[in-house]
């Protein structure tokens, strides 16, 4: 026996979508209902544990045999659930598992079993059964008691015997689909380094991060009180039954105040407040205050926190599959509100004490204060401190290194003031003059917005999206900023077109093309009907673009297209790309590999982050682990990135925040 392909169905009263896998499994009423397995890809068998059947001894023996590889789609689920079922330490057999969902993501596909099967073009008999969600809700979650169902709180097999048989078929079919996906992708293997990184990621998710329940509970209580008071004030001003309704507020502004607006989005309300006064101004200010409350993240923490006060499962490995970056789950730590308060500690204590009056007196805008405190709900364990360390300007450093833009590399190897240096290059002003107090300092703003917006072939629209107009820049001067930035970064501009031309050449000729330490190639498996444009990164990892082809884009130009998940529509469809976008994928992927290298180095020292966000690691360690040690590790040269000037910055704290 070499492989076991596995799918299980389980029950728990905890809502897995809100609470996550770890709290779901830790529930006292958790149990495994069905166990489907296939040995070496052969016929799939089903064990009905809910009705007293037992997993055969030779399968149990194989489960914990290091020589037998266990495969599952989203293997973290089967691995952690079966660890609980057999009373086994999850980490003791983690290295025996391989995740077919990760394999699909690595090769450019999406996360869902059914969606991946469809994208791979599997025949209908190898697709996920559509009845699954209904059956899972019926047998795997609590049942609402009614007179019709005899007031039962759970549906057992004998309550719905025909549907139970369908459920067993569904479990078997999931194994069949997983096997078919694995077979399709077998000639495009995951590297040993990435497989090990997947394992480290599971360890990080199992470790979890501590949260401050007193702060969370105080924030939720204060939010309820503040929301009620603000809503009542808005009702008195406007006379509306629901002043939070955009439709009602828009109608009130139009009919009672003679103010016409197309929407009440954040930017619209902010601009409108500057032009009105009196009751209208106050009503809009209240709307603005209420919109800043992000209590959903506090509520998400309450839903996900385990009995030991830690939240687990915050990261999805390879969640952004075009680059391999991690994605956030549950609390969505990749998208937390920033904090600007200088007295965060004082604000935290007022919230922990549920002191609404003092919070309002000191900070004014209560919802905004609660929003800024969300980060601080993540805390160090008792006796530890949090070390928060990130790569300084990682994408700017990577693109300078990849393009060999020497003046930028010189900046990062010395003072690191890239905004000032960029303005100096663009406007021909000595960098020494671009400092506070000098009239030339206003150029820094132009350098900053250009750096943030233009690295990936963006134009005036990209500058506007990055807030150029809000920074006080005039729209008519934006084309000149674009021209100046590109003129100052000729090697980066050349990189866009070189990568695009290399990709076009590969698709036209079928021959690989190397450029700047990258290798672009077509990789195919004719027997399985698979075809990819791949980009091998300096680390050796590859980016996959599914079913690539050449066709005219919206501008009537021959362009690279491929199949992927549209991030807006969330549908699997044709996507057009170009040099700047490919460079963006590559740069972000290399930045991700730099973070991955840091995580590996920390792991080798016996240190696991409790979470990481984009280019930042968060560690919960004893005082003996110092900030200097961590930033030094982050700044070490990487073997496959000779000359890439990495720098780690950071600080220590008792609660998570932005410095």
C-alpha positions as CSV (number, residue, x, y, z in Angstrom):
1,X,0.0,0.0,0.0
2,X,1.4,3.4,-1.1
3,X,-1.5,5.8,-0.9
4,X,-4.9,6.3,0.8
5,X,-7.4,8.7,-0.7
6,X,-9.8,9.8,2.0
7,X,-13.0,11.8,2.4
8,X,-15.0,12.0,5.7
9,X,-18.3,13.5,6.7
10,X,-18.6,14.8,10.3
11,X,-21.1,16.3,12.8
12,X,-20.6,19.2,15.2
13,X,-22.9,21.8,16.7
14,X,-20.3,24.5,16.0
15,X,-20.8,26.4,12.7
16,X,-17.6,25.7,10.8
17,X,-18.1,28.6,8.5
18,X,-18.1,31.1,11.3
19,X,-15.9,29.4,13.9
20,X,-13.4,27.6,11.6
21,X,-12.1,24.0,11.6
22,X,-10.3,24.0,15.0
23,X,-13.2,25.1,17.2
24,X,-15.5,22.9,15.1
25,X,-13.5,19.8,15.9
26,X,-12.9,20.8,19.5
27,X,-16.6,20.8,20.2
28,X,-17.5,18.0,22.7
29,X,-20.2,16.7,20.3
30,X,-17.9,16.4,17.3
31,X,-17.9,13.0,15.6
32,X,-17.0,11.4,12.3
33,X,-20.0,10.0,10.6
34,X,-18.7,8.5,7.3
35,X,-15.2,7.4,6.3
36,X,-14.6,6.8,2.5
37,X,-11.3,5.5,1.3
38,X,-9.5,4.2,-1.7
39,X,-6.2,2.2,-1.6
40,X,-3.7,3.0,-4.4
41,X,-6.4,4.7,-6.5
42,X,-8.6,1.5,-6.6
43,X,-12.3,1.1,-5.8
44,X,-13.6,3.5,-3.1
45,X,-15.1,1.9,0.0
46,X,-17.4,3.6,2.6
47,X,-17.5,2.9,6.3
48,X,-20.7,4.0,8.1
49,X,-19.4,4.9,11.5
50,X,-22.7,6.6,12.5
51,X,-24.4,3.2,12.3
52,X,-21.8,1.2,14.1
53,X,-19.4,0.1,11.4
54,X,-15.7,0.2,12.1
55,X,-12.8,1.1,10.0
56,X,-10.9,-2.1,9.1
57,X,-7.7,-2.7,11.1
58,X,-5.5,-2.7,8.0
59,X,-6.8,0.7,7.1
60,X,-6.2,2.1,10.6
61,X,-2.7,0.6,10.5
62,X,-2.1,2.3,7.1
63,X,-3.4,5.6,8.3
64,X,-0.6,5.9,10.8
65,X,2.1,4.2,8.6
66,X,4.7,6.7,7.6
67,X,5.2,4.9,4.3
68,X,1.6,5.5,3.2
69,X,0.8,8.9,1.8
70,X,-2.7,10.2,2.7
71,X,-4.4,12.3,0.0
72,X,-7.5,14.5,0.5
73,X,-9.0,17.6,-1.0
74,X,-8.5,20.3,1.7
75,X,-6.5,17.7,3.6
76,X,-6.3,19.9,6.7
77,X,-9.9,19.0,7.4
78,X,-9.4,15.2,7.2
79,X,-6.1,15.3,9.0
80,X,-7.3,17.4,12.0
81,X,-10.7,15.6,12.3
82,X,-9.1,12.2,12.2
83,X,-6.6,13.3,14.8
84,X,-9.4,14.0,17.2
85,X,-11.3,10.8,16.2
86,X,-8.3,8.6,17.0
87,X,-7.0,10.7,19.9
88,X,-3.7,11.4,18.1
89,X,-1.4,14.4,18.3
90,X,-2.1,16.2,15.0
91,X,1.5,17.2,14.5
92,X,2.8,13.7,14.9
93,X,1.5,12.5,11.5
94,X,1.2,15.8,9.5
95,X,4.1,15.0,7.2
96,X,2.1,11.9,5.9
97,X,-0.6,14.1,4.3
98,X,-0.8,15.8,0.9
99,X,-3.5,18.2,-0.1
100,X,-5.0,17.9,-3.6
101,X,-6.7,21.3,-3.2
102,X,-3.3,22.9,-2.6
103,X,-2.1,21.0,-5.7
104,X,-4.9,22.5,-7.7
105,X,-4.2,26.0,-6.4
106,X,-0.5,25.6,-7.2
107,X,-1.4,24.8,-10.8
108,X,-3.6,27.9,-11.2
109,X,-7.0,26.4,-10.4
110,X,-9.5,27.4,-7.8
111,X,-10.2,26.1,-4.3
112,X,-13.6,24.3,-4.5
113,X,-13.7,20.6,-5.3
114,X,-16.6,20.9,-7.7
115,X,-15.2,24.1,-9.3
116,X,-11.7,22.6,-9.8
117,X,-13.2,19.4,-11.4
118,X,-15.2,21.6,-13.8
119,X,-12.2,23.8,-14.6
120,X,-10.1,20.7,-15.3
121,X,-12.8,19.4,-17.7
122,X,-13.5,16.2,-15.8
123,X,-16.4,14.1,-17.2
124,X,-19.8,14.3,-15.4
125,X,-19.2,11.0,-13.5
126,X,-16.1,12.5,-12.0
127,X,-17.8,15.7,-10.8
128,X,-19.0,16.5,-7.3
129,X,-22.7,15.6,-6.6
130,X,-24.8,18.8,-6.4
131,X,-26.9,17.3,-3.6
132,X,-24.0,17.6,-1.2
133,X,-24.8,20.9,0.5
134,X,-28.4,19.9,1.3
135,X,-27.3,16.6,2.7
136,X,-24.5,18.2,4.8
137,X,-26.9,20.7,6.3
138,X,-29.3,17.8,7.1
139,X,-26.9,15.4,8.7
140,X,-23.9,17.4,9.8
141,X,-25.4,20.4,11.5
142,X,-28.0,20.8,14.3
143,X,-31.7,20.5,13.2
144,X,-34.2,23.1,14.1
145,X,-36.8,21.4,16.3
146,X,-40.4,21.4,15.0
147,X,-43.6,19.5,15.7
148,X,-43.2,17.9,12.3
149,X,-39.8,16.4,13.2
150,X,-40.7,15.4,16.7
151,X,-38.8,18.3,18.2
152,X,-35.5,16.6,17.5
153,X,-32.3,18.7,17.4
154,X,-30.4,16.5,15.1
155,X,-31.1,14.3,12.1
156,X,-29.7,10.8,12.4
157,X,-29.5,8.1,9.7
158,X,-32.7,6.3,10.8
159,X,-34.7,9.5,10.5
160,X,-34.0,9.8,6.8
161,X,-32.7,6.4,5.6
162,X,-33.0,7.1,1.9
163,X,-31.2,10.4,2.1
164,X,-28.6,8.8,4.3
165,X,-27.8,6.3,1.5
166,X,-27.5,9.3,-0.9
167,X,-25.1,10.9,1.6
168,X,-22.9,7.8,1.5
169,X,-22.9,8.0,-2.3
170,X,-21.9,11.7,-2.0
171,X,-19.0,10.8,0.3
172,X,-17.7,8.1,-2.0
173,X,-18.0,10.4,-5.0
174,X,-15.9,13.1,-3.3
175,X,-13.1,10.5,-3.1
176,X,-13.6,9.7,-6.8
177,X,-13.3,13.4,-7.7
178,X,-10.3,13.9,-5.6
179,X,-8.5,10.9,-7.2
180,X,-9.4,12.2,-10.7
181,X,-8.0,15.7,-9.9
182,X,-4.8,14.2,-8.4
183,X,-4.4,12.0,-11.5
184,X,-4.9,15.0,-13.8
185,X,-2.2,17.0,-12.0
186,X,0.3,14.3,-11.3
187,X,2.7,15.4,-14.0
188,X,2.9,18.9,-12.5
189,X,4.3,18.1,-9.0
190,X,4.6,20.4,-6.0
191,X,8.2,20.8,-4.9
192,X,9.4,19.4,-1.6
193,X,10.0,22.9,-0.3
194,X,6.4,24.0,-1.0
195,X,5.1,20.8,0.5
196,X,7.1,21.4,3.7
197,X,5.8,25.0,3.8
198,X,2.2,23.7,3.6
199,X,3.0,21.6,6.7
200,X,4.5,24.6,8.5
201,X,1.3,26.5,7.6
202,X,-0.8,23.9,9.3
203,X,1.3,24.2,12.4
204,X,0.9,27.9,12.5
205,X,-2.9,27.6,12.1
206,X,-3.0,24.9,14.9
207,X,-0.9,27.2,17.2
208,X,-3.3,30.1,16.8
209,X,-3.1,33.5,18.4
210,X,-4.4,34.7,21.8
211,X,-7.1,37.3,21.9
212,X,-8.2,39.7,24.6
213,X,-11.8,38.6,25.5
214,X,-12.3,41.5,27.9
215,X,-11.5,44.0,25.1
216,X,-13.7,42.2,22.6
217,X,-16.7,42.0,25.0
218,X,-16.3,45.7,25.9
219,X,-16.1,46.7,22.3
220,X,-19.3,44.8,21.4
221,X,-21.1,46.3,24.4
222,X,-20.0,49.9,23.7
223,X,-20.8,49.5,20.0
224,X,-24.4,48.4,20.8
225,X,-24.8,51.4,23.1
226,X,-23.1,53.9,20.7
227,X,-25.0,52.6,17.7
228,X,-28.4,52.9,19.5
229,X,-27.6,56.5,20.6
230,X,-26.4,57.7,17.2
231,X,-29.3,56.0,15.4
232,X,-31.8,57.7,17.8
233,X,-30.1,61.1,17.2
234,X,-30.3,60.6,13.4
235,X,-34.0,59.6,13.7
236,X,-34.8,62.9,15.5
237,X,-32.9,65.0,12.9
238,X,-34.3,63.3,9.8
239,X,-37.6,61.9,11.0
240,X,-36.7,58.7,9.1
241,X,-37.7,55.3,10.4
242,X,-34.3,53.9,9.4
243,X,-31.7,56.5,8.9
244,X,-29.1,53.8,8.2
245,X,-31.0,53.0,5.0
246,X,-29.2,54.6,2.0
247,X,-32.5,54.7,0.0
248,X,-34.3,56.6,2.8
249,X,-31.4,58.9,3.5
250,X,-31.0,59.7,-0.2
251,X,-34.7,60.5,-0.5
252,X,-34.6,62.7,2.6
253,X,-31.7,64.7,1.3
254,X,-33.5,65.1,-2.1
255,X,-37.0,66.0,-0.9
256,X,-36.3,67.8,2.4
257,X,-32.9,69.4,1.8
258,X,-32.9,69.7,-2.0
259,X,-29.5,67.8,-2.2
260,X,-29.1,65.4,-5.0
261,X,-26.6,62.5,-4.7
262,X,-26.1,59.4,-6.8
263,X,-25.0,57.3,-3.8
264,X,-24.0,57.5,-0.1
265,X,-20.6,55.8,-0.4
266,X,-17.8,56.7,1.9
267,X,-16.1,59.2,-0.5
268,X,-19.5,60.9,-1.4
269,X,-20.4,61.4,2.2
270,X,-17.0,62.8,3.1
271,X,-17.1,65.4,0.3
272,X,-20.7,66.3,1.1
273,X,-20.0,67.0,4.7
274,X,-17.6,69.7,3.7
275,X,-20.3,71.6,1.7
276,X,-23.3,71.5,4.2
277,X,-24.0,72.5,7.8
278,X,-26.6,72.3,10.5
279,X,-28.8,69.2,10.8
280,X,-27.8,67.8,7.4
281,X,-24.1,67.9,8.3
282,X,-24.8,66.2,11.6
283,X,-26.9,63.5,10.0
284,X,-24.2,62.8,7.5
285,X,-21.5,62.8,10.3
286,X,-23.6,60.2,12.1
287,X,-23.8,58.1,9.0
288,X,-20.0,58.4,8.6
289,X,-19.4,57.4,12.2
290,X,-21.6,54.4,12.0
291,X,-20.0,53.2,8.7
292,X,-16.6,53.1,10.4
293,X,-17.6,50.5,12.9
294,X,-16.0,47.1,12.1
295,X,-17.6,45.1,14.9
296,X,-18.0,42.2,12.5
297,X,-14.4,41.4,13.1
298,X,-14.9,41.4,16.9
299,X,-17.9,39.1,16.4
300,X,-15.8,36.9,14.2
301,X,-13.2,36.6,17.0
302,X,-16.0,35.6,19.4
303,X,-17.2,32.9,17.0
304,X,-13.8,31.5,16.4
305,X,-12.1,31.7,19.8
306,X,-11.3,28.3,21.3
307,X,-11.7,27.5,25.0
308,X,-8.0,28.3,25.6
309,X,-8.6,31.9,24.4
310,X,-6.8,31.5,21.0
311,X,-8.2,31.9,17.5
312,X,-7.0,29.4,15.0
313,X,-7.2,28.9,11.2
314,X,-6.6,32.6,10.2
315,X,-4.6,31.8,7.1
316,X,-5.3,30.0,3.9
317,X,-2.2,28.6,2.3
318,X,-1.8,29.5,-1.4
319,X,-5.1,31.4,-1.1
320,X,-4.0,33.9,-3.8
321,X,-3.1,31.3,-6.4
322,X,-1.8,33.6,-9.1
323,X,1.1,34.5,-6.8
324,X,1.1,31.9,-4.0
325,X,0.4,34.4,-1.3
326,X,-1.6,33.5,1.7
327,X,-5.2,34.7,2.1
328,X,-7.1,35.6,5.3
329,X,-9.9,33.5,6.8
330,X,-12.4,34.1,9.6
331,X,-11.2,37.4,11.0
332,X,-9.5,38.3,7.7
333,X,-6.3,39.6,9.2
334,X,-5.1,40.6,5.8
335,X,-7.6,43.4,5.8
336,X,-7.7,45.0,9.3
337,X,-8.4,48.7,9.8
338,X,-5.2,50.8,10.5
339,X,-4.7,52.5,13.8
340,X,-3.6,56.1,14.2
341,X,-4.4,56.9,17.8
342,X,-1.3,57.9,19.8
343,X,-2.9,56.6,23.0
344,X,-4.0,53.2,22.0
345,X,-3.2,51.7,25.4
346,X,-5.5,54.2,27.1
347,X,-8.3,53.6,24.6
348,X,-8.0,49.9,25.2
349,X,-8.3,50.2,28.9
350,X,-11.5,52.4,28.6
351,X,-13.0,49.8,26.3
352,X,-12.0,46.9,28.6
353,X,-13.7,48.8,31.5
354,X,-16.7,49.5,29.3
355,X,-16.4,53.2,30.1
356,X,-18.5,54.7,27.2
357,X,-18.6,58.2,28.7
358,X,-14.8,58.5,29.0
359,X,-14.3,57.0,25.6
360,X,-16.6,59.5,24.0
361,X,-15.1,62.4,26.0
362,X,-11.5,61.6,25.1
363,X,-11.8,60.3,21.6
364,X,-15.1,61.7,20.3
365,X,-15.8,59.3,17.5
366,X,-16.6,56.0,19.3
367,X,-17.1,53.8,16.3
368,X,-13.9,54.9,14.7
369,X,-12.0,54.3,18.0
370,X,-13.4,50.8,18.2
371,X,-12.4,50.2,14.6
372,X,-8.8,51.2,15.3
373,X,-8.7,48.9,18.3
374,X,-9.5,45.7,16.4
375,X,-5.9,44.9,15.8
376,X,-5.1,45.3,19.5
377,X,-7.5,42.4,20.3
378,X,-4.7,40.1,19.3
379,X,-2.4,39.8,22.2
380,X,0.7,38.1,23.6
381,X,0.3,35.0,25.8
382,X,1.0,35.6,29.5
383,X,4.8,36.1,30.0
384,X,5.5,36.7,26.3
385,X,5.7,39.7,24.0
386,X,4.6,40.1,20.4
387,X,7.4,40.7,17.9
388,X,6.1,42.4,14.8
389,X,8.6,42.6,12.0
390,X,8.1,43.2,8.3
391,X,10.1,43.7,5.1
392,X,10.7,47.4,4.4
393,X,9.2,48.3,0.9
394,X,9.6,44.7,-0.2
395,X,7.8,45.0,-3.6
396,X,9.8,48.2,-4.5
397,X,13.0,46.4,-3.6
398,X,12.1,43.2,-5.6
399,X,11.2,45.1,-8.8
400,X,14.4,47.2,-8.6
401,X,16.4,44.0,-8.2
402,X,14.6,42.1,-10.9
403,X,14.9,45.0,-13.4
404,X,18.4,45.9,-12.3
405,X,17.4,49.5,-11.8
406,X,20.7,50.5,-10.2
407,X,19.8,53.9,-8.7
408,X,17.0,52.3,-6.9
409,X,19.2,49.5,-5.6
410,X,21.6,52.2,-4.4
411,X,18.8,53.9,-2.4
412,X,17.8,50.6,-0.7
413,X,21.4,49.8,0.0
414,X,21.9,53.2,1.8
415,X,19.3,55.6,3.2
416,X,16.2,53.8,1.9
417,X,14.1,57.0,1.3
418,X,12.6,55.9,-2.0
419,X,9.8,58.5,-2.1
420,X,12.3,61.4,-1.9
421,X,14.8,59.6,-4.2
422,X,12.0,59.0,-6.8
423,X,11.0,62.7,-6.7
424,X,14.6,63.7,-7.0
425,X,15.0,61.5,-10.2
426,X,11.7,62.7,-11.7
427,X,12.2,66.4,-11.2
428,X,16.0,66.7,-11.2
429,X,16.1,68.2,-7.7
430,X,18.9,67.2,-5.3
431,X,17.5,64.8,-2.7
432,X,19.0,66.9,0.1
433,X,16.5,69.6,-0.7
434,X,13.4,67.4,-0.4
435,X,12.9,67.6,3.3
436,X,10.4,69.3,5.6
437,X,10.7,73.0,5.7
438,X,11.8,73.4,2.1
439,X,9.5,74.3,-0.8
440,X,10.9,71.2,-2.6
441,X,9.3,68.9,0.0
442,X,6.0,69.1,-1.8
443,X,7.6,66.9,-4.5
444,X,7.8,64.0,-2.1
445,X,4.0,63.6,-2.4
446,X,4.4,63.2,-6.1
447,X,7.2,60.7,-5.7
448,X,5.1,58.8,-3.2
449,X,2.0,58.4,-5.3
450,X,4.1,57.6,-8.3
451,X,5.9,54.8,-6.4
452,X,2.6,53.4,-5.1
453,X,0.8,53.4,-8.5
454,X,3.2,53.2,-11.4
455,X,5.4,50.1,-10.9
456,X,3.2,47.8,-12.9
457,X,2.5,49.8,-16.1
458,X,-0.2,51.9,-14.5
459,X,-1.1,55.4,-15.9
460,X,-3.1,58.4,-14.8
461,X,-6.0,56.1,-13.8
462,X,-3.7,54.2,-11.4
463,X,-2.6,57.4,-9.8
464,X,-6.2,58.4,-9.2
465,X,-7.0,55.0,-7.8
466,X,-4.1,55.4,-5.4
467,X,-5.5,58.8,-4.2
468,X,-3.5,61.3,-6.2
469,X,-6.4,63.7,-6.4
470,X,-7.1,63.4,-2.7
471,X,-3.4,64.3,-2.1
472,X,-4.0,67.6,-3.8
473,X,-2.6,66.8,-7.2
474,X,-4.4,68.2,-10.2
475,X,-5.7,65.7,-12.9
476,X,-4.0,67.6,-15.7
477,X,-0.6,67.1,-14.1
478,X,-0.9,63.3,-13.8
479,X,0.3,62.4,-17.4
480,X,3.5,64.4,-16.7
481,X,4.1,62.4,-13.5
482,X,3.6,59.2,-15.4
483,X,6.0,60.3,-18.1
484,X,8.6,61.5,-15.6
485,X,8.4,58.3,-13.5
486,X,8.8,56.1,-16.6
487,X,11.7,58.2,-17.9
488,X,13.4,57.7,-14.5
489,X,12.9,54.0,-14.4
490,X,13.7,52.9,-17.9
491,X,14.9,49.4,-16.8
492,X,11.5,48.7,-15.1
493,X,9.7,49.9,-18.2
494,X,11.9,47.6,-20.2
495,X,11.0,44.7,-17.8
496,X,7.3,45.1,-18.6
497,X,7.8,44.8,-22.3
498,X,10.5,42.2,-22.1
499,X,8.3,39.9,-20.0
500,X,5.3,40.5,-22.3
501,X,7.4,39.8,-25.4
502,X,8.8,36.7,-23.8
503,X,5.3,35.4,-23.1
504,X,4.1,36.2,-26.6
505,X,7.2,34.4,-28.0
506,X,6.5,31.3,-25.9
507,X,2.9,31.1,-27.0
508,X,3.8,31.7,-30.7
509,X,6.7,29.3,-31.0
510,X,6.3,26.9,-28.1
511,X,9.9,27.5,-27.2
512,X,10.9,28.5,-23.7
513,X,12.3,32.0,-23.1
514,X,14.6,33.2,-20.3
515,X,14.7,36.7,-19.0
516,X,16.1,38.3,-15.8
517,X,16.4,35.0,-13.9
518,X,12.9,33.9,-15.0
519,X,12.1,31.1,-17.3
520,X,8.8,31.2,-19.3
521,X,7.6,28.0,-20.9
522,X,4.7,26.0,-22.2
523,X,4.1,22.9,-20.2
524,X,1.6,20.3,-21.4
525,X,0.2,16.9,-20.6
526,X,-1.5,15.9,-23.9
527,X,-3.0,12.7,-22.4
528,X,-4.8,14.6,-19.7
529,X,-5.6,17.6,-21.9
530,X,-3.7,20.1,-19.8
531,X,-1.7,23.1,-21.0
532,X,0.0,25.9,-19.0
533,X,2.1,28.9,-19.5
534,X,4.6,28.7,-16.6
535,X,6.9,31.2,-15.1
536,X,9.8,29.7,-13.1
537,X,10.8,32.2,-10.4
538,X,14.3,32.6,-9.0
539,X,13.3,30.4,-6.0
540,X,12.5,27.5,-8.4
541,X,8.8,27.8,-7.7
542,X,6.5,28.1,-10.8
543,X,3.5,30.3,-11.5
544,X,0.9,28.6,-13.7
545,X,-1.5,30.2,-16.2
546,X,-4.1,27.7,-17.3
547,X,-4.9,27.1,-21.0
548,X,-3.0,30.1,-22.4
549,X,-3.8,31.5,-25.9
550,X,-3.3,34.5,-28.0
551,X,-6.3,36.7,-29.0
552,X,-7.2,40.4,-29.5
553,X,-7.8,42.3,-26.3
554,X,-10.2,45.2,-25.8
555,X,-7.7,47.5,-27.4
556,X,-7.5,45.5,-30.6
557,X,-4.0,44.3,-29.8
558,X,-2.8,40.7,-29.8
559,X,-2.5,39.8,-26.2
560,X,-1.9,36.9,-23.8
561,X,-5.1,35.3,-22.4
562,X,-5.6,32.4,-20.0
563,X,-8.3,30.8,-17.9
564,X,-8.6,31.8,-14.2
565,X,-10.9,33.0,-11.4
566,X,-12.1,36.5,-12.1
567,X,-11.6,38.3,-8.7
568,X,-14.6,40.5,-9.3
569,X,-17.2,38.1,-10.7
570,X,-15.8,35.0,-8.8
571,X,-16.3,33.0,-12.0
572,X,-13.9,30.8,-13.9
573,X,-13.5,32.6,-17.2
574,X,-11.0,33.9,-19.8
575,X,-8.7,36.6,-18.5
576,X,-6.5,39.0,-20.6
577,X,-3.1,40.0,-19.3
578,X,-0.1,42.1,-20.3
579,X,3.5,42.8,-19.3
580,X,2.8,45.1,-16.3
581,X,0.3,42.7,-14.8
582,X,2.6,39.7,-15.3
583,X,5.4,41.7,-13.7
584,X,3.1,42.4,-10.8
585,X,2.4,38.7,-10.3
586,X,6.1,37.9,-10.5
587,X,7.2,40.6,-8.1
588,X,4.5,39.7,-5.6
589,X,5.3,36.1,-5.9
590,X,9.1,36.7,-5.3
591,X,8.1,38.9,-2.3
592,X,6.0,36.0,-1.1
593,X,8.9,33.6,-1.5
594,X,11.1,36.0,0.6
595,X,8.5,35.8,3.4
596,X,8.3,32.0,3.0
597,X,12.1,31.8,3.4
598,X,11.9,33.8,6.6
599,X,9.2,31.5,7.9
600,X,11.4,28.5,7.1
601,X,14.3,30.0,8.9
602,X,12.3,30.8,11.9
603,X,10.9,27.2,11.9
604,X,14.4,25.8,11.8
605,X,15.1,27.8,15.0
606,X,12.0,26.3,16.7
607,X,10.0,29.6,16.2
608,X,6.5,29.6,14.6
609,X,4.7,32.9,13.8
610,X,1.2,33.1,15.3
611,X,0.2,34.9,12.0
612,X,1.6,36.8,9.1
613,X,0.1,39.5,7.0
614,X,1.5,40.2,3.5
615,X,5.2,41.0,4.2
616,X,4.9,41.0,8.0
617,X,5.4,38.2,10.6
618,X,3.8,38.3,14.1
619,X,5.6,36.2,16.8
620,X,4.4,35.4,20.3
621,X,7.6,34.6,22.1
622,X,9.3,34.9,25.5
623,X,11.4,38.0,26.1
624,X,14.5,35.9,25.4
625,X,13.6,36.1,21.7
626,X,14.6,39.6,20.7
627,X,13.5,41.9,17.9
628,X,17.1,42.3,16.7
629,X,17.3,38.6,16.2
630,X,14.2,38.5,14.1
631,X,15.0,41.6,12.0
632,X,18.4,40.2,11.4
633,X,16.9,37.0,10.0
634,X,14.6,39.0,7.7
635,X,17.6,41.0,6.4
636,X,19.8,38.0,5.6
637,X,20.6,37.5,2.0
638,X,18.6,34.7,0.3
639,X,20.7,32.2,-1.7
640,X,18.5,32.4,-4.8
641,X,18.3,36.2,-4.6
642,X,21.9,37.4,-4.6
643,X,22.0,41.2,-4.4
644,X,18.4,41.7,-3.4
645,X,18.7,44.3,-0.6
646,X,16.3,43.0,2.1
647,X,15.7,44.9,5.4
648,X,13.6,43.9,8.3
649,X,12.0,46.6,10.6
650,X,9.8,46.0,13.6
651,X,8.9,46.5,17.2
652,X,7.8,44.6,20.3
653,X,4.4,45.1,22.0
654,X,1.9,43.4,24.2
655,X,-0.9,43.8,21.6
656,X,-0.9,43.8,17.8
657,X,-0.9,47.1,16.1
658,X,0.6,49.2,13.3
659,X,3.6,51.1,14.5
